[in-house]
Amino acid sequence: MFRSGLRATTLTAVAVAGLLAAPTTAQARPGTSNAAAGRSAVVGLGHFVYDEPNTEGHRIWFGVHAVSASEGSAHGRFRYRHERADGTLVAQGWADVTCLRVTGNVAVFTAIVPEAQGSVKNHGFYVKIIDGGRGPDQIVDAQATNGSEPPPTGCIDPETDLPPGSQVRPRYPILVGGYAVHAVKVPPLERRERPQP
């Protein structure tokens, strides 16, 4: 069910509404997170280039704005654009974020393409973003597509949580743009006065 993020997109040739033109450098600057207390977030737009067989030189843009609430729910939007090395469009569109898990500077999220959106069935993106701070960010992705059942909506780390026998997913450096990852800082337990006997 899981395939290389780019290979699955290439095979399905998704052509849906989304980013209408390649993001510019100005658009690709990382956003700032204004996550409220009790929420974790990932926001930004990044460009990277695949170097896998059959997709070498393909250019990818992934944009995300996702927030998780303190009780564990998540919401947000994920956008993607995929071009061949010669600049021809392979796929573009959007998906709903269904899960977000943030630990330190690492965000793992899942985004599911709605059933009526585009030409693919049961398509899910599983993405890991490593916020590099002052250094380059890194991204890892996997996709599930065209299965007979809807894809999993929970968080799946594409480096560690894929089913046995799945292709090991490489980390790609973000070449333009970047992401801001905001992890909730849990406040220490307040010191409470002991009741007097």
Secondary structure, 3 states (H helix, E strand, C coil): CEEEHHHHHHHHCCCCCCCCCCCCCCCCCCCCCCCCCCCEEEEEEEEEECCCCCCCCCEEEEEEEEEECCCCCEEEEEEEEEECCCCCEEEEEEEEEEEEEEECCEEEEEEECCCCCCCCCCCEEEEEEECCCCCCCEEEEEEECCCCCCCCCCCCCCCCCCCCCCCCCCCEECCEEEEEEECCCCCCCCCCCCCCC
